[in-house]
Amino acid sequence: MPYRILILGASYGALLGTKLVAGGHDVTYVCRAQTAALINEQGTEVRIALRGEDTHRSFFSRDLTGTTRACTPEDANPDDYDLVCLAMQEQQYSHASLRDLLARTAATKTPCMSIMNMPPLPYLKRIPGLDCAQLRSAFTEAEIWDAFDPGMMTLCSPDPQAFRPPDEPPNVLHVGLPTNFKVSKFHDAKLDAMLDTLAADIDAYQIDGKDVPVKLRVHDSLFVPFAKWAMLATGNYRCITVGGPRSIKDAVHGDLEMSREIYEFVSSMVIHLGADAADTVPFEKYAAAAQHLLRPSSAARAVYGGAKSIERVDRLIKLTAASLGMSHPSLTEWVAIVDAKLATNALEPA
């Protein structure tokens, strides 16, 4: 019996959605009316390179076992679905139609799996001993999340790197780094069985007898998705500089020892929260991967494109550290740089 999954966001969300549809499940994307019409007419195309192959293959949703459709936020009814996936950036949920959809999702107690870099507040409330009241200023509108039951919210680390190719339609996604999604359990038997089924069905899909990268891995620990915090603090947000944007590779390798220091500080903070060292990723592994990340992060591209708000995982990390009595001067410096750039953007006419 296929699960019915509502994915808020048809850009990055199309990667997880395509994997779920390949596994035989039914996916509905929530997006703008024009994009929804395109997906309903043509489906989606996600390009992934198989292991050992230099050329990306195109995976068209129309050729896969499950079904794909799309709708606007106003037309989405979360009560019709087994799982809601949050695949937009945190600040986007402040839009009136999405705020309303989130309120309806919370009211129906539909289980949610976030694949945002920014962990929703209900998920953070699942962390024992974490004072979430001190973290609210990191969110665009913290009150949006107040109605959610923390037990119905889990977090999936958006580790795979993907982007919409320029000058191509919005139903196309190109996967640059085909790593795995890592999701924490709900710690509810029925909901965890659903996650296990989704993971197994994604695992089982092959093409021409070959395995297809980008899996869903289910973990017992609440902290596994937090392994990305050190990566974001070391690379993504340090792409934003006083002088302009730089690539993730340059942010990490421009001063490798400082990068190591920041990375290990954030990893130690996550361990202080309660993570096991095995939940983290060694700096050397991340630094090697960063060698291939030749573009500025999406946060940097947004900021230098004039965005007045972005996901502030950098601020969330700083506030979380402060709640534990910890700080790092470089992390504080970079939060201030991002603050200043966004403040400048806010002064520009719309």
C-alpha positions as CSV (number, residue, x, y, z in Angstrom):
1,M,0.0,0.0,0.0
2,P,1.7,3.3,-1.1
3,Y,2.0,6.1,1.4
4,R,0.6,9.5,0.4
5,I,3.2,12.2,1.0
6,L,2.7,16.0,0.7
7,I,6.0,17.9,0.0
8,L,6.0,21.6,0.7
9,G,8.4,22.8,-2.0
10,A,9.0,21.5,-5.5
11,S,12.6,22.6,-5.9
12,Y,14.9,20.7,-3.6
13,G,11.9,18.7,-2.5
14,A,11.8,17.1,-5.9
15,L,14.9,15.1,-5.1
16,L,13.3,13.4,-2.1
17,G,9.9,13.2,-4.0
18,T,11.5,11.5,-7.0
19,K,13.1,8.9,-4.7
20,L,9.8,8.3,-3.0
21,V,7.9,8.0,-6.3
22,A,10.6,5.6,-7.5
23,G,9.8,3.5,-4.4
24,G,6.1,3.3,-5.4
25,H,4.7,6.0,-3.2
26,D,2.4,8.9,-4.2
27,V,3.7,12.5,-3.9
28,T,2.0,15.8,-4.1
29,Y,4.1,19.0,-4.3
30,V,3.0,22.3,-2.9
31,C,4.3,25.1,-5.0
32,R,3.3,28.2,-7.0
33,A,0.3,27.8,-9.4
34,Q,2.5,28.1,-12.6
35,T,5.0,25.4,-11.3
36,A,2.1,23.2,-10.2
37,A,0.5,23.4,-13.7
38,L,3.9,22.5,-15.3
39,I,4.4,19.5,-13.0
40,N,0.8,18.3,-13.5
41,E,1.3,18.4,-17.3
42,Q,4.9,17.2,-17.6
43,G,6.0,15.7,-14.2
44,T,9.5,16.3,-12.8
45,E,13.0,15.5,-14.1
46,V,15.8,14.9,-11.6
47,R,19.3,14.2,-12.9
48,I,21.6,11.9,-10.9
49,A,24.9,10.4,-11.8
50,L,25.1,6.7,-11.0
51,R,28.2,5.4,-9.3
52,G,30.9,4.8,-11.9
53,E,29.2,6.9,-14.5
54,D,30.4,10.3,-15.6
55,T,27.1,11.4,-17.2
56,H,24.0,12.2,-15.3
57,R,20.9,10.2,-16.0
58,S,17.5,11.8,-16.1
59,F,14.8,10.3,-13.9
60,F,11.3,11.4,-15.1
61,S,8.5,11.0,-12.6
62,R,6.1,9.9,-15.4
63,D,8.3,6.7,-15.8
64,L,8.3,5.8,-12.1
65,T,5.9,3.5,-10.2
66,G,4.3,6.0,-7.9
67,T,2.2,9.1,-8.8
68,T,3.2,12.7,-8.9
69,R,1.0,15.8,-8.8
70,A,1.2,19.3,-7.6
71,C,-1.1,22.0,-6.1
72,T,-1.0,25.4,-4.5
73,P,-1.0,25.9,-0.7
74,E,-4.6,26.9,-0.7
75,D,-5.6,23.6,-2.3
76,A,-3.6,21.3,-0.1
77,N,-5.4,19.3,2.6
78,P,-2.8,17.9,5.0
79,D,-5.4,15.5,6.5
80,D,-5.4,13.6,3.2
81,Y,-1.7,12.5,3.7
82,D,0.3,10.1,5.8
83,L,3.3,12.4,5.9
84,V,4.1,16.1,5.3
85,C,7.7,17.0,4.2
86,L,8.9,20.5,4.8
87,A,11.3,21.2,1.9
88,M,11.2,25.0,1.7
89,Q,13.5,27.4,3.4
90,E,12.4,28.5,6.9
91,Q,11.7,32.1,6.0
92,Q,9.3,31.1,3.2
93,Y,6.8,29.8,5.7
94,S,6.0,33.4,6.6
95,H,4.0,33.8,3.4
96,A,0.3,34.0,4.4
97,S,-0.8,31.0,2.4
98,L,2.0,28.8,3.7
99,R,1.5,30.0,7.3
100,D,-2.2,29.0,6.9
101,L,-1.2,25.5,5.5
102,L,1.2,25.0,8.5
103,A,-1.5,25.9,10.9
104,R,-3.9,23.4,9.3
105,T,-1.1,20.8,9.4
106,A,-0.5,21.3,13.1
107,A,-4.3,21.2,13.8
108,T,-4.7,17.8,12.0
109,K,-1.6,16.4,13.8
110,T,-0.3,15.0,10.5
111,P,3.3,13.8,11.0
112,C,5.9,16.1,9.6
113,M,9.5,15.4,8.4
114,S,11.6,18.6,7.9
115,I,14.4,18.6,5.3
116,M,15.2,22.2,6.0
117,N,18.7,23.1,7.1
118,M,16.9,25.0,9.9
119,P,15.4,22.6,12.4
120,P,11.8,23.6,13.2
121,L,11.3,24.6,16.8
122,P,9.0,21.6,17.6
123,Y,11.9,19.3,16.7
124,L,14.3,21.3,18.9
125,K,11.8,20.9,21.8
126,R,12.5,17.1,21.6
127,I,16.1,17.7,22.7
128,P,16.3,17.2,26.5
129,G,17.6,20.2,28.4
130,L,17.7,22.6,25.5
131,D,16.1,25.9,26.4
132,C,14.2,26.7,23.2
133,A,13.0,30.0,24.5
134,Q,16.5,31.3,24.0
135,L,16.5,30.3,20.3
136,R,13.3,32.0,19.0
137,S,15.1,35.0,17.6
138,A,16.8,32.8,15.1
139,F,13.5,32.2,13.4
140,T,11.7,34.5,11.0
141,E,8.4,34.0,12.8
142,A,8.9,31.6,15.7
143,E,5.1,31.7,16.6
144,I,4.4,29.8,13.3
145,W,5.7,26.6,15.0
146,D,4.0,27.0,18.4
147,A,0.9,24.9,17.6
148,F,2.9,21.8,16.5
149,D,3.2,18.7,18.7
150,P,6.9,18.0,19.0
151,G,6.2,14.2,18.9
152,M,4.8,14.6,15.4
153,M,7.9,16.4,14.0
154,T,11.1,14.8,12.9
155,L,14.2,16.1,11.1
156,C,16.0,14.8,8.0
157,S,19.4,16.2,7.2
158,P,19.4,17.6,3.6
159,D,22.9,16.3,2.9
160,P,22.6,15.7,-0.9
161,Q,23.5,18.8,-2.9
162,A,21.1,19.7,-5.8
163,F,20.1,22.8,-7.7
164,R,17.8,24.0,-10.5
165,P,19.9,24.5,-13.6
166,P,19.8,28.0,-14.9
167,D,17.7,28.7,-17.9
168,E,15.7,25.5,-17.5
169,P,12.1,25.0,-16.4
170,P,11.4,24.8,-12.6
171,N,10.5,21.1,-12.8
172,V,14.1,20.1,-13.5
173,L,16.7,19.4,-10.7
174,H,20.4,18.5,-11.0
175,V,22.0,16.6,-8.3
176,G,25.7,17.6,-7.7
177,L,26.5,15.6,-4.6
178,P,24.4,12.4,-4.4
179,T,24.8,11.7,-0.7
180,N,22.1,10.3,1.6
181,F,19.2,11.9,3.5
182,K,19.5,11.0,7.2
183,V,16.4,11.1,9.2
184,S,15.8,10.7,13.0
185,K,13.1,8.5,14.2
186,F,9.8,9.9,15.6
187,H,10.2,7.3,18.4
188,D,6.6,6.3,17.7
189,A,6.2,2.7,16.5
190,K,3.7,3.3,13.8
191,L,5.5,6.4,12.4
192,D,8.9,4.8,12.6
193,A,7.6,1.8,10.7
194,M,6.5,4.2,7.9
195,L,10.0,5.7,7.8
196,D,11.5,2.2,7.6
197,T,9.2,1.3,4.8
198,L,10.0,4.4,2.8
199,A,13.7,3.8,3.3
200,A,13.5,0.1,2.2
201,D,11.4,1.0,-0.9
202,I,13.9,3.7,-2.0
203,D,16.7,1.2,-1.4
204,A,15.0,-1.4,-3.6
205,Y,14.8,0.8,-6.7
206,Q,17.3,0.1,-9.4
207,I,17.8,1.0,-13.1
208,D,19.4,-1.3,-15.6
209,G,20.3,-3.5,-12.6
210,K,22.3,-0.7,-11.1
211,D,21.8,1.0,-7.7
212,V,20.6,4.6,-7.7
213,P,22.3,7.0,-5.3
214,V,20.6,9.1,-2.6
215,K,19.0,6.9,0.0
216,L,16.9,7.6,3.1
217,R,18.7,6.4,6.2
218,V,16.7,6.1,9.4
219,H,18.6,6.8,12.7
220,D,17.6,6.4,16.4
221,S,19.6,9.4,17.5
222,L,18.0,12.9,17.5
223,F,21.4,14.4,16.7
224,V,22.4,12.7,13.5
225,P,20.9,15.6,11.4
226,F,22.9,18.1,13.5
227,A,26.1,16.8,11.9
228,K,25.4,19.3,9.2
229,W,25.6,22.2,11.6
230,A,29.4,22.2,11.6
231,M,29.4,22.1,7.8
232,L,27.0,25.0,7.5
233,A,29.0,27.1,10.1
234,T,32.3,26.3,8.5
235,G,31.4,26.5,4.8
236,N,28.0,27.8,3.8
237,Y,27.7,30.9,5.9
238,R,31.4,31.8,5.5
239,C,30.7,32.2,1.8
240,I,29.2,35.5,2.8
241,T,32.0,38.0,3.3
242,V,32.4,41.7,3.6
243,G,34.0,41.8,0.1
244,G,31.4,39.6,-1.6
245,P,30.5,35.9,-2.1
246,R,33.0,33.1,-2.4
247,S,32.7,29.4,-3.0
248,I,32.3,26.8,-0.3
249,K,35.7,25.4,-1.3
250,D,37.3,28.8,-0.8
251,A,35.5,29.4,2.5
252,V,36.8,26.1,3.9
253,H,40.3,25.9,2.3
254,G,41.1,29.6,2.3
255,D,42.2,29.2,6.0
256,L,42.0,25.5,6.7
257,E,43.1,25.7,10.3
258,M,40.5,28.2,11.2
259,S,37.9,26.1,9.4
260,R,39.0,23.1,11.4
261,E,38.7,25.2,14.6
262,I,35.1,26.3,13.8
263,Y,34.1,22.9,12.7
264,E,35.4,21.2,15.8
265,F,33.8,23.8,18.1
266,V,30.4,23.3,16.6
267,S,30.8,19.5,16.7
268,S,31.8,19.7,20.3
269,M,28.7,21.8,21.0
270,V,26.4,19.2,19.5
271,I,28.1,16.5,21.6
272,H,27.6,18.7,24.6
273,L,23.9,18.7,23.7
274,G,23.8,15.0,24.0
275,A,25.1,13.6,20.6
276,D,27.4,10.7,20.4
277,A,30.8,11.4,18.7
278,A,29.6,8.8,16.1
279,D,26.8,11.2,15.1
280,T,29.3,13.7,13.8
281,V,31.3,13.7,10.6
282,P,35.1,14.1,10.8
283,F,36.5,17.4,9.6
284,E,38.8,15.7,7.1
285,K,35.9,14.0,5.3
286,Y,34.0,17.3,5.1
287,A,37.1,19.2,3.9
288,A,37.7,16.7,1.1
289,A,34.0,17.0,0.0
290,A,34.3,20.8,0.1
291,Q,37.1,20.6,-2.6
292,H,34.3,19.9,-5.1
293,L,31.9,22.6,-3.9
294,L,32.9,25.3,-6.4
295,R,29.9,27.6,-6.1
296,P,28.8,29.9,-3.3
297,S,26.2,28.4,-1.0
298,S,22.5,29.0,-1.6
299,A,22.6,31.4,1.4
300,A,25.3,33.5,-0.1
301,R,23.6,33.5,-3.5
302,A,20.4,34.7,-1.9
303,V,22.1,37.4,0.2
304,Y,24.0,38.8,-2.8
305,G,20.9,38.5,-4.9
306,G,19.2,41.0,-2.6
307,A,17.3,38.7,-0.2
308,K,16.1,40.5,2.9
309,S,15.8,37.3,4.9
310,I,17.4,33.8,4.7
311,E,17.5,30.7,7.0
312,R,19.7,31.7,9.9
313,V,21.2,28.4,11.0
314,D,24.3,30.4,11.8
315,R,22.4,32.5,14.4
316,L,20.7,29.3,15.7
317,I,24.1,27.7,16.3
318,K,25.4,30.8,18.1
319,L,22.3,31.0,20.3
320,T,22.4,27.3,21.1
321,A,26.1,27.6,22.1
322,A,25.2,30.6,24.3
323,S,22.5,28.6,26.0
324,L,25.2,26.1,26.9
325,G,27.6,28.8,28.1
326,M,29.8,28.4,24.9
327,S,31.0,30.8,22.3
328,H,33.5,31.1,19.5
329,P,34.8,34.5,18.2
330,S,34.8,33.6,14.6
331,L,31.3,32.3,14.7
332,T,30.2,35.5,16.4
333,E,32.0,37.5,13.8
334,W,30.3,35.7,10.9
335,V,26.8,36.0,12.4
336,A,27.5,39.8,12.6
337,I,28.6,39.9,8.9
338,V,25.4,38.1,7.8
339,D,23.3,40.4,10.0
340,A,24.9,43.5,8.5
341,K,24.5,42.3,4.9
342,L,20.8,41.5,5.5
343,A,20.3,44.9,7.2
344,T,21.8,46.6,4.1
345,N,19.5,44.6,1.8
346,A,16.5,45.6,4.0
347,L,17.2,49.2,3.2
348,E,17.0,48.7,-0.5
349,P,13.6,49.5,-2.2
350,A,11.4,46.4,-3.0
